[in-house]
Amino acid sequence: MSKKIVILGAGYAGISVAKELEKYYARNQDIEIKLIEKNSYHTLLTELHEVAGGRVLPNAVQVDLNRIFKSNIVDVIQDEIVSIDFDSQKLFSNNHEYTYDYLVLSTGSRPCCFNLPGVNEYAYQLWSHKEAIILRNHIYNCFQKASTITDREERKKLLTFVIAGGGFTGVELAGELGEWKNKLCKQFSINVEEVNIYLVEALPNILNILDKNLAKKCEARLKKIGINVLTECGIKSVDKDSIYLSNEEKIEGTLIWTAGIQGNPFIGEMDIKCDRRFRVEVNDYMQSIQYKNVFCAGDTISHICDGKPLPQVVETALQTGSCVAKNIINIINGKEIRPFNPNYHGVLVSVGFSYAVAKVMGVKCSGIVASALKHMVNIHYLYLIGKLSLVMDYIKHQFLQKRYCTELNVSLPVEAEGIKELGF
Ligand SMILES: Cc1cc2nc3c(=O)[nH]c(=O)nc-3n(C[C@H](O)[C@H](O)[C@H](O)COP(=O)(O)OP(=O)(O)OC[C@H]3O[C@@H](n4cnc5c(N)ncnc54)[C@H](O)[C@@H]3O)c2cc1C
């Protein structure tokens, strides 16, 4: 009897599941595979900071799903799921319902504001394509507006940016902003000394998942391009104009929040056992501990593996995705399923266009070599999901097109997806 597999969310994890199933079921008519994604494209989330920092055009991080799934083995559906009934095995959007025999939840994560006063209302975030464009437009508008204002205090406020969180996202964004500010200052005839960019981290060091030496190198690079790195300093609260720090200082400017991560709150509203951060509790096979026909992949997962929680990174998404696909195939074939066995290769963090630090398969490097390695990793991923045409697009966006935006060629409706446009 025909089996229906539904994958919810076409991020790194969902694509990994769907690609593995597509390969296996190339000639099997008895399996129906649906990939449901609210956008028509896959977002290269790890490159969002390049859009927010004006380095690449917004479409550089969007991959049309029809370019990834060209055959009709995987049915790509653009729809947003608003509820799931795990007992009747149905998903519901506003206009449709979908039934499944096996469901994969791969809806990713969202920033977590820890209920700090004002953060949800007044901070910019960087966790979706739209948020990246909104942030980019805001930064550009701040420089443009500052160039028309003579009041010193007002100018200072417009040219001050506080990035909260010294993890991947915060560091990579700070790197982009540190480089873009020079171009914006030139474009709008602003003295670069007037711009203040802070990277604020509550712990004693930035990039705590990285080797200490590499983290120090990153910090030195950030300082070199004009970023004020404040460690052992938290954000206490924020209001419309001011950011209040744990060292009792007050900074007037824009707050960009990258300090915490949680599962997708949508999953938290469903009747499935989650941890307190909306991540689904799974067993070693990446199955929900409650429903054996519901699997999870990527940032959606809450699981302790080798004594540590699974990190919310791309390698987890790709590897859990592959594990889930294989386990579904095994169940359908009446075979034993296998536990998830992670095999992490390393970490790569960029600071602007030509500098990165990396520890890959035990080898450490920094500077342009690590930056080249990061491009190679991106190219490898794009080749796997979409062959040469996606690689060519990447090369065009990264190396051939004019770098750094000098006009706002993409604007969004302010109310897009409930994301607010803040600003002065
Ligand atoms: C700026 C930034 C930089 C990062 N840098 C790195 C890095 O350098 N290295 C690294 O390893 N990791 C990095 N990460 C983390 C990495 O991007 C995530 O771990 C990874 O994206 C997780 O993949 P995923 O498939 O679980 O989720 P996602 O990639 O977020 O995909 C989830 C998908 O589900 C869709 N979706 C959600 N809800 C619904 C719904 N109700 N209906 C339909 N579709 C839905 C979303 O639209 C999305 O496409 C970074 C993250 C950010 C934001």
The ligand as an ORCA input file, in Angstrom:
! r2SCAN-3c Opt
* xyz 0 1
  C      22.864     34.496     10.526
  C      23.122     33.035     10.850
  C      24.398     32.523     10.668
  C      24.635     31.170     10.940
  N      25.889     30.693     10.709
  C      26.114     29.377     10.849
  C      27.377     28.834     10.496
  O      28.294     29.558     10.082
  N      27.557     27.477     10.630
  C      26.560     26.659     11.072
  O      26.766     25.444     11.141
  N      25.354     27.142     11.424
  C      25.099     28.478     11.324
  N      23.862     28.965     11.636
  C      22.825     28.029     12.138
  C      22.191     27.249     10.983
  O      21.758     28.146      9.994
  C      21.019     26.403     11.474
  O      21.509     25.463     12.407
  C      20.337     25.658     10.313
  O      19.728     26.585      9.440
  C      19.283     24.671     10.819
  O      18.647     24.063      9.723
  P      17.120     23.622      9.816
  O      16.791     22.969      8.530
  O      16.866     22.911     11.077
  O      16.298     24.998      9.942
  P      16.137     26.173      8.882
  O      17.292     26.239      7.983
  O      15.807     27.377      9.697
  O      14.848     25.755      8.042
  C      13.557     25.697      8.590
  C      12.556     25.862      7.443
  O      11.239     25.595      7.918
  C      10.339     26.520      7.317
  N       9.148     26.604      8.167
  C       9.118     26.939      9.484
  N       7.853     26.867      9.954
  C       7.081     26.483      8.922
  C       5.675     26.230      8.782
  N       4.831     26.379      9.823
  N       5.180     25.860      7.577
  C       6.024     25.722      6.511
  N       7.363     25.936      6.583
  C       7.885     26.305      7.773
  C      11.150     27.812      7.278
  O      10.626     28.735      6.338
  C      12.536     27.287      6.903
  O      12.722     27.261      5.511
  C      23.582     30.316     11.399
  C      22.300     30.843     11.577
  C      22.066     32.188     11.298
  C      20.671     32.738     11.454
*
